[in-house]
Amino acid sequence: MTNRIPHWIDGARVDTPDRRTSAVFDPATGVQSGSVVLAETADVDAAVRAAALAFPAWRDLSIAGRQTILFRFRELLDARKGELAEIITAEHGKVVSDALGEIARGQEVVEFALGFPEALKGDYSLNASTGVDVYSFRQPIGIAAIISPFNFPAMVPMWFFPVALASGNTVILKPSEKDPSAALWLAALLHEAGLPAGVFNVVQGDKVAVDALLEHPEVASISFVGSTPIARYIYETAAGHGKRVQALGGAKNHMLVLPDADLDQVADAAVNAGFGSAGERCMAISVAVVVEAVADDLIEKVTSRMRPLRIGDGRRDCDMGPLVTREHRDRVASYIDIAAADGAEVVVDGREVEPDGDPNGFWLGPTLLDRVPTTSRAYTDEIFGPVLSIVRVDSYETGVELINASAFGNGAAIFTNDGGAARRFQYEIEAGMIGVNVPIPVPVAYHSFGGWKASAFGDTKAYGREGFRFFTREKAVTTRWPDPSHGGINLGFPQNA
């Protein structure tokens, strides 16, 4: 018998025994560890009803009241984050230290959201017209739905729900069916912190649940992170149903390496950013665009750092764990053959890895490809695994032109000691997040996360000040109090005087 993973609706775990289920695996052993219940439309309707009923009281709770609950959640999360890390490792496969890092980045957003009284303050204009005052304030939008991916089962939900809750909204989270237990753990912790029933709900499921959220008339917004085709579908469908949408899509992140760069620093960065979390990061470095003069030296340094990496069970103090599912592992591995067939050189083949773990785990070691043609699918597709491609160029200008030709625009980095080149790069490159000698330029919580082009759909980004704008709407109020000297009847257009 395997663990049955239900929903969380109206402050309690809710199972529906007659529903479809999907298998959940331990990626390090290949053994099924649970079955997640897949919601039907009726289950989504139940979560929406709970969120709708809870909304007025949560919206009207004082600033101090909401802040107290969120601060208590932050303290509980900090004290028990080790539990959550173990859950993430058991279902996703990333090593425990990486899971703890994911939680820490999510906790940054919780801490940022605790400052919401400042972010939600309105404006006041005294005597805008004679005897007339004008002021504005922001109000919550209602029910905020979050559809999160498998690769960050704690951090990505925490990009959104702390800001949504702080703003006075109620939330429905639909986590990935591949690693759904972290969402339930977070829901129970919020409940323990004093969050009222119905304010935060978890609906497990697949496309049926997603479509029900996209189409439900009482859901006000959709926040999504995932692949570009799905992000586009989410954006078009939800916007077509009148919802506010932020849909973050795929990536093919490049790092441009100039001849004056510190190659030891570059090699460390390439290995860390290319193979951390088995490359299952939307900000992972997929392509190193290297000026030809230093390409061979860099490859030698990268290869020497790849050899001692320990690949294995994330609970065994390894450097890199397995991929999330067998199907995903096989898909990622297929790109090695695609690259070779297109003329690339396979410098390190991750299929030859000897893992420190069960042989039935979903293993693929770090892989390095050189001279990858930009016409190859190994270059154009989002692989989302531990595969790093080297593309050689003859100059800075050629490198920038190549990067800007990509359909994606999530993140890009430059490695150089030339301040002028770095300054040009940050202005000229067409991506939403830029690193200068920083390979994964994920912004801190008080700046916003999000890309350009096919990496993002919608007009706002995750967290930061834009997060509060997304989860609230502004209301402007114009007031005039009774005055014996009122102006009388005037049908002309109102003028300020």
Secondary structure, DSSP 8 states (H G I E B T S, - for coil): --EEE-EEETTEEE--TTS-EEEEEETTTTEEEEEEE---HHHHHHHHHHHHHHHHHHHHS-HHHHHHHHHHHHHHHHHHHHHHHHHHHHHH---HHHHHHHHHHHHHHHHHHTTHHHHT--EEEEEEETTEEEEEEEEE-SEEEEE--SS-TTHHHHHHHHHHHHTT-EEEEE--TTS-HHHHHHHHHHHHTT--TTSEEE---SHHHHHHHHH-TTEEEEEEES-HHHHHHHHHHHHHTT-EEEEE----EEEEE-TTS-HHHHHHHHHHHHHGGGG--TT-EEEEEEEHHHHHHHHHHHHHHHTT--BB-TTTT-SB---S-HHHHHHHHHHHHHHHHTT-EEEE-GGG---BS-TTS-----EEEES--TTSHHHHS---SSEEEEEEESSHHHHHHHHHTSSEESEEEEE-S-HHHHHHHHHHS--SEEEES-SS----TTS-B--EETTEESS--BSHHHHHHHTEEEEEEEEE---TT------S-----
